[in-house]
Amino acid sequence: MRQEAKHSNPAQITLEGIRAAADLIHGSVLQTPCLPAPRLSRLTGADVFVKYENMQVTGAFKERGALTKLSSLTDDERRRGVIAVSAGNHAQGVAYHAGRLGIPATIVMPALTPFVKISATRDYGAEVVLIGNTLAEAKAEADRLADEKNLVWVHPYDDVHVIHGQGTIALEMLEAQPDLDMLVVPIGGGGLISGMAVAAKAIKPDIEVIGVETVLYPGMWGALKDKTVRCEGATIAEGIAVQDIGLLTQEVVRQSVDDIILAKESTIEQAINAYLTLLRTIAEGAGAAGLAGMLTDPDRFAGKRVGLVLCGGNIDPRLLSKIVVRELARDGKLVSMRIDTPDRPGILGEIATVIGDMQGNVVDVAHHRLFLNVPAKGATLDVSFEAFDRPHGAEIVAALRNKGFTVRHLEIGERMD
């Protein structure tokens, strides 16, 4: 029998409420696996276990809180219908389960929401309204529509029922892996980490709960540290790009969360790529934020048994392919260079031969003759090639220079000398 302790928290966020939510959503929301991830363990130096919430029907954890809230509505509230504002995953969770329960749903989304999330929300039967460039602007329109049509709000995070639903993830993780030392949880408005922290601390008081935000949207970090912060900018983790964190969730985080890490955009890209290439699974920016936090501060997690929540996998395929290419470039496995050459027959073949003889693979070539900074009898070639690793790419570039070619390195990061 596990020891359970009582922790005070605002608005009656309780282990009992979370357990009741678990019973309520059982059979309607997938109990996703929480599995060891040896390749991520080697990458981070910790003993990593991943909770695959990207396997939910809507591709994200938000179904849990949405269904818990929808199930709490009166018959009159169900007839009136519900409204939510979301950049995507909460929208899909509300739309999907509202459709299942026969509840009319209106979802207001920022106009810049990835199309894959807009399309999925419409496919679940909700009325989608696109307006504004931020969640704050979308929220203003949702407030107007709620008043005009007398709709019931389903808040994405600052709601007791929603928080209880999200907390069911911690119950499942600790049931599957009771010896976890730490949980690492992405933070947007704070609903997910609030529910998980309350559940985890009640079941296992000595467990550490660490949150992760993007550096562009450090709202909860600022609240926890009592610092004034700015939340703005284009982020790959739009699912946690929240300007106004919850009032209720702030108080829960202050009482139950041990610390918050801020992850850079480039590190979140690295985490998305790691999930894809090492675990063969898809993570959106917000879903990969927990792993990005571990990569940001690996010493904190070294040797610990760490539970990661892969909370969502709804990423635009074009963006995902772009990230993969960028990570190949950062790793030195895709090299882009500009070569100044004389404009004579056979020159491209000579360059390709040097690369091929050294087992590089040319993937793209652009031939320029009209650049004004190129001599009239000269040309410029932009060449991209694949290499085994960064030293191999450097050897190929050095071989081209030894052949007399002027090579300027165009890869992301520092120039290759």
Residue pairs with C-beta under 8 A, 6 or more apart in sequence:
2 174
2 178
2 203
2 204
3 204
3 205
4 15
4 202
4 203
5 201
5 202
5 205
6 202
7 198
7 201
7 202
7 205
7 255
7 256
8 255
9 198
9 251
9 252
9 255
9 256
10 248
10 251
10 252
10 255
11 160
11 248
12 160
13 160
13 163
13 164
13 167
13 194
13 195
13 198
13 248
13 252
14 198
14 202
15 198
15 199
15 202
15 203
17 160
17 164
17 167
18 164
18 167
18 168
18 170
18 171
18 195
18 198
18 199
19 171
20 164
21 64
21 68
21 161
21 164
21 165
21 167
21 168
22 168
22 171
22 172
24 67
24 68
24 71
25 63
25 64
25 67
25 68
25 71
25 165
25 168
28 67
28 97
28 100
29 56
29 63
29 64
29 67
29 168
30 55
30 56
30 57
31 172
32 51
32 52
32 53
32 55
32 56
32 172
33 51
33 52
33 55
33 176
34 49
34 50
34 51
34 52
34 172
34 173
34 176
34 177
34 307
35 49
35 50
35 52
36 47
36 48
36 49
37 48
37 49
37 50
37 278
37 279
37 308
39 278
39 279
40 48
40 50
40 274
40 278
40 279
40 291
40 308
41 47
41 48
43 274
43 278
43 295
44 291
44 294
44 295
44 298
44 301
44 306
45 298
45 301
45 302
45 303
46 294
46 298
46 301
46 302
46 303
46 304
46 305
46 306
47 303
47 304
47 305
47 306
48 294
48 306
48 308
49 173
49 176
49 177
49 180
49 305
49 306
49 307
49 308
50 279
50 307
50 308
50 310
51 169
51 172
51 173
51 307
51 308
51 309
51 310
52 281
52 310
53 60
53 61
53 169
53 287
53 309
53 310
53 311
53 312
54 60
54 281
54 282
54 283
54 284
54 287
54 310
54 311
54 312
54 313
56 63
57 63
57 96
58 89
58 92
58 93
58 96
58 120
58 124
58 314
59 89
59 92
59 120
59 312
59 313
59 314
60 89
60 92
60 93
60 239
60 284
60 287
60 311
60 312
60 313
60 314
61 89
61 166
61 169
61 192
61 309
61 311
61 312
62 86
62 89
62 90
62 92
62 93
62 94
62 156
62 312
63 92
63 93
63 96
63 97
64 93
64 165
64 166
64 168
64 169
65 90
65 93
65 156
65 157
65 159
65 161
65 162
65 163
65 164
65 165
65 166
65 191
65 195
66 84
66 90
66 93
66 94
66 96
66 97
66 98
66 154
66 162
66 165
67 93
67 97
67 165
68 161
68 162
68 164
68 165
69 154
69 155
69 159
69 161
69 162
69 165
70 82
70 94
70 97
70 98
70 101
70 103
70 154
71 101
72 161
73 82
73 103
73 152
77 152
78 101
78 102
78 103
80 104
80 149
80 150
80 151
80 152
81 103
81 104
81 105
81 106
81 149
81 151
81 152
82 94
82 98
82 103
82 104
82 105
82 106
82 151
82 152
82 153
82 154
83 105
83 106
83 107
83 108
83 142
83 145
83 146
83 149
83 151
83 152
83 153
83 154
84 90
84 91
84 94
84 105
84 106
84 107
84 108
84 142
84 153
84 154
84 155
84 156
85 107
85 108
85 109
85 135
85 138
85 139
85 142
85 156
86 94
86 107
86 108
86 109
86 135
86 156
87 109
87 110
87 113
87 117
87 135
87 238
87 239
87 241
88 109
88 113
88 114
88 117
88 118
88 120
88 121
88 238
88 239
88 314
89 117
89 239
89 286
89 312
89 314
90 154
90 156
91 107
91 109
91 117
91 121
91 126
91 128
92 117
92 120
92 121
92 124
92 314
94 105
94 107
94 126
94 154
95 105
95 107
95 121
95 124
95 125
95 126
96 124
98 104
98 105
98 124
98 125
98 126
99 105
99 124
99 125
99 126
104 127
105 125
105 126
105 127
106 126
106 127
106 129
106 142
106 145
106 149
106 151
107 121
107 126
107 127
107 128
107 129
108 128
108 129
108 130
108 131
108 138
108 139
108 141
108 142
108 145
109 117
109 118
109 121
109 128
109 129
109 130
109 138
110 130
110 131
110 132
110 133
110 134
110 135
110 137
110 138
111 130
111 131
111 132
111 133
112 133
112 238
113 130
113 238
114 238
114 314
114 315
114 316
114 319
115 316
116 314
116 315
116 316
116 317
117 314
118 128
118 130
120 314
121 128
122 128
129 141
129 142
129 145
131 137
131 138
131 141
132 138
132 140
132 141
134 243
135 241
135 242
135 243
135 244
136 243
136 244
139 244
145 151
146 152
146 153
154 162
155 162
155 246
156 162
156 188
156 189
156 191
157 163
157 188
157 189
157 190
157 191
157 192
157 194
157 242
157 245
157 246
157 249
158 189
158 190
158 191
158 246
158 247
158 248
158 249
159 191
159 248
160 248
162 191
163 191
163 194
163 195
163 198
163 248
163 249
163 252
164 195
165 195
166 191
166 192
166 194
166 195
166 196
167 194
167 195
167 196
167 198
167 199
168 195
168 199
169 192
169 195
169 196
169 309
170 183
170 195
170 196
170 197
170 199
170 200
170 203
171 199
171 203
173 180
173 183
173 200
173 307
173 309
174 180
174 199
174 200
174 203
174 204
174 207
177 305
177 307
178 204
179 305
180 204
180 207
180 305
180 306
180 307
181 207
181 208
181 304
181 305
181 306
182 207
182 208
182 209
182 210
182 301
182 304
182 305
182 306
182 307
183 196
183 197
183 200
183 207
183 208
183 209
183 210
183 306
183 307
183 309
184 210
184 211
184 212
184 290
184 291
184 293
184 294
184 301
184 306
184 307
184 308
184 309
185 192
185 193
185 196
185 197
185 209
185 210
185 211
185 212
185 290
185 309
185 311
186 192
186 193
186 211
186 212
186 213
186 237
186 239
186 240
186 286
186 287
186 289
186 290
186 309
186 311
187 193
187 211
187 212
187 213
187 220
187 240
187 253
187 260
187 289
188 217
188 239
188 240
188 241
188 242
188 245
188 286
189 242
189 244
189 245
189 246
189 249
190 220
190 245
190 246
190 249
190 250
190 252
190 253
191 246
191 249
192 309
192 311
193 209
193 211
193 220
193 249
193 253
193 257
194 246
194 248
194 249
194 252
194 253
194 256
196 209
196 309
197 209
197 252
197 253
197 256
197 257
198 252
198 256
200 207
200 209
201 207
201 209
201 256
208 258
208 259
209 256
209 257
209 258
210 257
210 258
210 259
210 260
210 261
210 293
210 300
211 220
211 221
211 253
211 257
211 259
211 260
211 261
211 293
212 260
212 261
212 262
212 263
212 289
212 290
212 292
212 293
212 296
213 219
213 220
213 221
213 240
213 260
213 261
213 262
213 263
213 289
214 235
214 237
214 240
214 241
214 262
214 263
214 264
214 265
214 268
214 285
214 289
215 262
215 263
215 264
215 265
216 231
216 232
216 233
216 234
216 235
216 241
216 265
217 231
217 232
217 233
217 235
217 237
217 240
217 241
217 242
217 243
218 229
218 231
218 260
218 262
219 229
219 231
219 242
219 243
219 244
219 245
220 245
220 249
220 250
220 253
220 260
221 227
221 229
221 260
221 262
222 228
222 229
223 245
223 250
223 253
223 254
224 253
224 254
224 257
224 259
224 260
231 241
231 242
231 243
232 243
235 241
235 265
235 268
235 285
236 265
236 268
236 269
236 272
236 285
236 319
236 323
237 265
237 268
237 284
237 285
237 286
237 288
237 289
238 285
238 286
239 284
239 285
239 286
239 287
239 311
239 312
239 314
240 285
240 286
240 289
253 260
261 293
261 296
261 297
261 300
262 296
263 271
263 289
263 292
263 293
263 295
263 296
264 292
264 296
266 330
267 292
267 295
267 296
268 285
268 288
268 289
268 292
269 323
269 326
269 327
270 292
270 295
270 327
270 330
271 283
271 288
271 289
271 290
271 291
271 292
271 295
272 283
272 284
272 285
272 288
272 315
272 320
272 323
273 323
273 324
273 327
274 288
274 291
275 281
275 282
275 283
275 287
275 288
275 291
275 310
276 282
276 283
276 320
276 324
277 324
281 310
281 313
282 313
282 315
282 320
283 291
283 310
283 312
283 313
283 315
284 312
284 313
284 314
284 315
285 315
286 311
286 312
287 310
287 311
287 312
287 313
287 315
288 310
290 308
290 309
290 310
290 311
291 308
291 310
294 301
294 306
294 308
325 334
326 412
328 334
328 386
329 335
329 336
329 411
329 412
329 413
330 412
330 413
331 389
331 390
332 387
332 389
332 390
332 391
332 392
332 393
332 394
332 411
333 386
333 387
333 388
333 389
333 390
333 393
334 363
334 384
334 385
334 386
334 387
334 411
335 360
335 384
335 385
335 386
335 387
335 393
335 396
335 397
335 409
335 411
335 416
336 382
336 383
336 384
336 409
336 410
336 411
337 382
337 383
337 384
337 397
337 400
337 407
337 408
337 409
337 410
337 411
338 380
338 381
338 382
338 383
338 407
338 408
338 410
339 351
339 380
339 381
339 382
339 383
339 400
339 405
339 406
339 407
339 408
340 374
340 378
340 379
340 380
340 405
340 406
341 347
341 351
341 378
341 379
341 380
341 381
341 405
342 377
342 378
342 379
343 369
343 377
343 378
343 379
347 379
347 381
348 365
348 367
348 381
350 403
351 381
351 383
351 400
351 405
352 362
354 396
354 399
354 400
354 403
355 361
355 362
355 383
355 385
355 396
355 400
356 362
358 392
358 395
358 396
358 399
359 388
359 392
360 385
360 386
360 387
360 392
360 393
360 396
361 385
361 386
362 383
362 384
362 385
363 384
363 385
363 386
364 382
364 383
364 384
365 381
365 382
365 383
365 384
366 381
366 382
367 379
367 380
367 381
368 374
368 379
368 380
368 381
368 382
369 379
369 380
371 380
374 380
382 410
385 393
385 396
387 393
387 396
393 411
393 416
394 416
397 407
397 409
397 416
400 407
401 407
408 415
409 415
409 416
